[in-house]
Every structure is written in structure tokens, then in C-alpha cells.
Amino acid sequence: KKSPMNNSKSNNNSPVPQTSSNSTINQATATKHAPPKPIAGVVNSAGSHLHNHLKFFTTNRKDGLGHSTTHPNYSPRTLQVAFSEIERESGSKVSPAQKQWWDIKSQYADSVLLFKTGKFCEMFHDDA
């Protein structure tokens, strides 16, 4: 009996997946796509926020002294911030308020930061 997934003859009885769908599956599982970029002025989907694209904040995280996460003296309490990367990923200069927030966050990376803006306190990036 011929399996519906079998496009070619096989010496054994196991089905052989179709080449086109098999390569599609392999491409989808083998290729890890970057999260979508944030779009200004709209509600963005999960994973499309700026902090998901910042290497110093995600995959290349270092503490305030420059130790990587695998270094024995790494401190999760602090964070080395790359302002040039923020500006490159956001496409704009870091504002004074953003700089202040990142300066504070760099000293207290393992804490939720409530940032006072006017009468309100707000949370940003992964704190929100």
C-alpha cells in the first residue's frame, strides 16, 4: 500500500515525506527569525518591542563591569548599557529621560524600576 506522503519508492515500508513540504518544515524549524520591529504609533504585537532587539539587553548581556553572564564574577544586579545600540535600533537619539532611565536601570538591572513621569510612575521595557 502506498502512503499519501510517499512521492518516491523506498526500500523499506516507512513513508518518505514529500520533498517540498519537508524542505519547508526544515527551513521553518532551522531558521530562527528575529522578532518583528516595533512600529511607532500603533499597538505592537508581543515580541516586537525595542528591548527585544537590544543585544546588550538580551543575548550579549554584561554586568556593569563588563563581565559576561558566564564569568564567575558576573553580577545580575548591574547592566552594561550600549546607548549607540539603542539609537541604532530605535532610529532616533536617546532623550534625556531615556538616558536617565537606562542609567538607573544599569545600576538595578534585577529590580523593577518605577520611573516617575509627572504625577505618575511608569514602567518601561521588560519591567512593564
ChimeraX attribute file (.defattr): number of C-alpha atoms within 10 A of each C-alpha:
attribute: neighborCount
match mode: 1-to-1
recipient: residues
	/A:1	4
	/A:2	10
	/A:3	11
	/A:4	10
	/A:5	13
	/A:6	14
	/A:7	13
	/A:8	11
	/A:9	10
	/A:10	10
	/A:11	5
	/A:12	7
	/A:13	10
	/A:14	10
	/A:15	15
	/A:16	16
	/A:17	15
	/A:18	13
	/A:19	13
	/A:20	9
	/A:21	11
	/A:22	12
	/A:23	12
	/A:24	11
	/A:25	12
	/A:26	11
	/A:27	11
	/A:28	11
	/A:29	10
	/A:30	9
	/A:31	9
	/A:32	8
	/A:33	8
	/A:34	10
	/A:35	14
	/A:36	15
	/A:37	16
	/A:38	20
	/A:39	13
	/A:40	8
	/A:41	6
	/A:42	7
	/A:43	9
	/A:44	13
	/A:45	12
	/A:46	10
	/A:47	14
	/A:48	16
	/A:49	18
	/A:50	17
	/A:51	18
	/A:52	19
	/A:53	21
	/A:54	19
	/A:55	15
	/A:56	18
	/A:57	17
	/A:58	11
	/A:59	11
	/A:60	11
	/A:61	19
	/A:62	23
	/A:63	22
	/A:64	19
	/A:65	12
	/A:66	15
	/A:67	17
	/A:68	17
	/A:69	15
	/A:70	9
	/A:71	11
	/A:72	8
	/A:73	11
	/A:74	17
	/A:75	18
	/A:76	18
	/A:77	14
	/A:78	20
	/A:79	26
	/A:80	22
	/A:81	22
	/A:82	13
	/A:83	15
	/A:84	11
	/A:85	14
	/A:86	20
	/A:87	13
	/A:88	12
	/A:89	15
	/A:90	19
	/A:91	9
	/A:92	9
	/A:93	13
	/A:94	16
	/A:95	10
	/A:96	9
	/A:97	11
	/A:98	14
	/A:99	14
	/A:100	13
	/A:101	17
	/A:102	20
	/A:103	14
	/A:104	15
	/A:105	19
	/A:106	17
	/A:107	16
	/A:108	16
	/A:109	20
	/A:110	14
	/A:111	12
	/A:112	13
	/A:113	19
	/A:114	14
	/A:115	15
	/A:116	11
	/A:117	10
	/A:118	7
	/A:119	6
	/A:120	8
	/A:121	10
	/A:122	13
	/A:123	14
	/A:124	14
	/A:125	10
	/A:126	12
	/A:127	12
	/A:128	9
